[in-house]
Amino acid sequence: MKKIIVLILLISSFNTIAQKADVRVEIFDLKEDVKKLQSENQRLSNDLSILSTKYENRILDLGAKIEDLKFELNVLKRIVEQYRNSVSNNSNSTSSPKTSTTEETVVEKTDTKPKPQSSSQCSATTKKGTRCSRSSRSNGLCWQHGG
């Protein structure tokens, strides 16, 4: 009877040892999975940071382009307003009997308009808010600002 009890204890201790070994293997596998997940998390975090910076820079570039377009729109509005004024002045002056005076008025109006020259400074504002230092073309803007 003692032999049977000893034999049962021996068998149960082998089962316990085998179960402990299985648990250790599972723990090792889980630790490896955690390491892989941490590595993947770090990679994804780096990718997110890079993409975030990229899109922040893109947003800043688009904001600067919007400001440039607003500036160009204001310039165009001024040109249209000057054109309207010159057209209304021309229509008023054509109703007068003196045609030579009308021609002189038109010439005077065109002479008083500021004429952008290719050698003058660009009238655009940079992203920093300062005036562009490049030479302008016939429309008063440099090659970068739409000249």
C-alpha positions in Angstrom: 0.0 0.0 0.0 2.9 2.4 0.8 4.3 1.6 -2.6 1.0 2.6 -4.3 0.9 5.9 -2.4 4.5 6.7 -3.2 3.8 5.8 -6.8 0.8 8.1 -6.9 2.8 11.0 -5.3 5.6 10.4 -7.9 3.1 10.6 -10.8 1.4 13.7 -9.5 4.7 15.4 -8.9 5.7 14.7 -12.6 2.4 16.1 -13.7 3.0 19.2 -11.6 6.5 19.6 -13.0 5.2 19.2 -16.5 2.5 21.8 -15.9 5.1 24.2 -14.5 7.2 23.7 -17.6 4.1 24.4 -19.8 3.3 27.6 -17.9 7.0 28.7 -18.2 6.8 28.2 -22.0 3.6 30.2 -22.1 5.1 33.0 -20.0 8.1 33.1 -22.3 5.9 33.2 -25.4 3.8 36.0 -23.9 6.9 38.0 -23.1 8.0 37.6 -26.7 4.6 38.8 -27.9 4.8 41.8 -25.6 8.2 42.7 -27.0 6.9 42.5 -30.6 3.9 44.6 -29.7 6.0 47.2 -28.0 8.3 47.4 -31.1 5.3 47.7 -33.4 3.8 50.4 -31.1 7.1 52.3 -31.3 7.3 52.1 -35.0 3.6 53.3 -35.4 4.3 56.1 -33.0 7.3 57.2 -35.0 5.3 57.0 -38.3 2.5 59.0 -36.7 5.0 61.7 -35.6 6.5 61.9 -39.0 3.1 62.2 -40.7 1.9 64.7 -38.2 5.0 66.9 -38.8 4.5 66.5 -42.6 0.9 67.6 -42.5 1.6 70.4 -40.1 4.2 71.7 -42.6 1.7 71.2 -45.5 -0.9 73.2 -43.6 1.6 76.0 -43.0 2.5 76.1 -46.7 -1.2 76.2 -47.6 -1.8 79.0 -45.2 1.1 81.0 -46.7 -0.3 80.3 -50.2 -3.7 81.5 -49.0 -2.1 84.7 -47.8 -0.4 85.2 -51.1 -3.6 84.6 -52.9 -5.4 87.2 -50.7 -2.7 89.7 -51.4 -3.0 89.0 -55.2 -6.7 89.3 -54.9 -6.4 92.7 -53.3 -4.0 93.8 -56.0 -6.4 92.7 -58.7 -9.3 94.5 -56.9 -7.2 97.7 -56.9 -6.5 97.2 -60.6 -10.2 96.7 -61.4 -11.1 99.7 -59.3 -8.6 101.8 -61.2 -9.9 100.5 -64.5 -13.5 101.3 -63.5 -12.4 104.8 -62.5 -10.6 105.4 -65.8 -13.6 104.0 -67.7 -16.0 106.3 -65.8 -13.7 109.2 -66.3 -13.5 108.4 -70.0 -17.2 108.2 -70.4 -17.6 111.6 -68.5 -15.0 113.3 -70.6 -16.3 112.0 -73.9 -19.6 113.9 -73.3 -17.7 117.2 -73.2 -17.4 119.1 -76.5 -13.6 119.4 -76.4 -12.1 116.1 -77.8 -8.6 117.4 -77.4 -9.2 117.9 -73.7 -10.6 114.4 -73.5 -7.5 113.0 -75.0 -5.3 115.0 -72.7 -7.3 113.8 -69.7 -6.9 110.2 -70.7 -3.2 110.7 -71.2 -3.0 112.4 -67.8 -4.9 109.6 -66.1 -2.6 106.9 -67.6 0.5 109.0 -66.6 -0.6 109.4 -63.0 -1.1 105.7 -62.6 1.8 104.0 -61.0 3.4 101.9 -63.7 5.3 98.9 -62.4 8.6 98.5 -64.2 10.7 95.4 -64.6 13.6 97.0 -62.7 11.4 98.0 -59.7 11.0 96.0 -56.5 8.3 93.4 -56.2 5.2 94.7 -54.4 4.4 91.3 -52.8 4.6 90.5 -49.1 6.7 87.5 -48.0 5.6 84.9 -45.5 7.6 86.8 -42.8 5.5 89.9 -43.5 8.3 91.9 -45.2 8.3 93.2 -48.7 9.8 90.9 -51.3 13.3 92.0 -52.4 13.2 90.6 -55.9 12.9 92.7 -59.1 9.3 92.9 -60.4 8.0 92.3 -63.9 5.5 94.4 -65.8 2.7 93.6 -63.4 4.6 94.7 -60.3 5.3 91.2 -59.1 8.4 89.0 -59.3 8.4 85.5 -60.9 7.6 83.8 -57.6 4.6 86.0 -56.7 2.9 85.8 -60.0 4.9 88.1 -62.3 
